[in-house]
Amino acid sequence: MTKICKRCLYNEKHPLNLTFDNEGICSGCRVHEEKDNLDWNEREKKLKVILEHYRCKSGNNYDCIVPVSGARDSYFIVHLIKNKFKMNPLLVNYNKHYNTDVGIRNLANLRIKLDCDIITKTVNPNSVKQITRETLRRLGSLYWHCLAGETVFPVQTAVQHKIPLIIWGAHQGIDQVGMFSHLDEVEMTRKYRKEHDLMGFEAEDLFGEMENLTEDHLNPFYYPEDNYIQKVGIRGIYLNNYIRWDSRAQHEKMIKLYKYETALANRTFDIYNDVDSYIYMDLHDFIKDLKYGYTKVVDHACREIRLGHLTRSEAINLVKYYQSKEPENIKLFLEWLGVKQTAFNFVLDSIKNKNIWERNKNWRWIRKKSFVPNDNTKNNNISFKPFTKTKKYKSSDSRKKYVLIGRGKRE
């Protein structure tokens, strides 16, 4: 029987790996306990020392680089670094191509309201499509280029502009599975990026491994060589090692300050974190379920249990409600990629985890193993405080269509 945490909903098959103690509590929950036990005032003092060390005293360069998007914790990170710690950040954004109109407006609003310089990298759409066809076929991933681009472009920019410090938000290995303690102060590494973000394949590995990909396709995703990184002295820190991280509370504070948009998601109750992508909380999440047997709503539910925003019973009911939702944007993705539904179905069948899925007598795929525990309280009510829904702003950007480059918000 698969072991499931007695406090949250994670199980021992988590792709990032976790451990259980004698009480049946997972490592992610145990490391989360540090959030209520550490002296965060002292942790913040350590952060201030780091930031002061990298502050450009001459004023002729930026103090740091902050990767941003039209979602996640971008507003909180930039607000904290610029307005609280008075740093001068250069914002960098990798264009994911699957952009929603909401994400485009949020990103425009971010750079305007927080008054920061920003550099966006848009890779040739034909290259992105060719890479996506290959990674979907070979790795079962239509998001590889996004993960590769988001994690390499800040490092490329740091080398090019000689800005040693990159500031990230939360380290998922800490926040999800307790891979490290906050006290370890783990930093950005190429090794972690390759093994966990990129499923073991950097762009350099794909060249020659996938016959339809050339160096022209992959060059935008190549990691800078070690000697360039060492010459600039680049390091990437994670704020959740120094700031008590509560994504929901952070969003709700920032929404009041900066009036950015939320958006309902098809496969989770979290309407804050991934509003900038048509596929992340849709088709990408669906594929995650085929491969691993769990979806992003489990991540969100575990986070909210640990932070005290959800009971375990409420979380189980939410997961059961959302995890079986069919993706809404398959047709949009296939039209963009230029792939037929029959070919796509063949790929999906090939990546299904046969330990989780099986054919029934009608030759339909059904789930034979569920990693969601039963709710022994028999309470089907979900009473937790809902996420904040915001008004929709207007723009000339397309709805229900990928926005490669948009105009953003208009009043």
Secondary structure, DSSP 4 states (H G I P E B T S, - for coil): ---B-SSSS-BTT-TT---B-TTS-BHHHHHHTHHHHS-HHHHHHHHHHHHHHHS-TTSSS-SEEEE--SSTTHHHHHIIIIIIS---EEEEEE--S-B-HHHHHHHHHHHHHTT-EEEEE---HHHHHHHHHHHHHHHS-SSHHHHHHHHHHHHHHHHHHT--EEEES--HHHHTT-SS-GGG-----HHHIIIIISTT--HHHHBTTBTT--HHHHGGGPPPPHHHHHHHT-EEEEGGGTS---HHHHHHHHHHHH-------SS-S--STTTTBSSTTTHHHHHHHHHHS--HHHHHHHHHHHTTSS-HHHHHHHHHHHTTPPPS-HHHHHHHHT--HHHHHHHHHHHS-TTTEEE-TTS-EEES---SPP-TT------SPPPPP-PPPB-SSPSSS--SS----B-
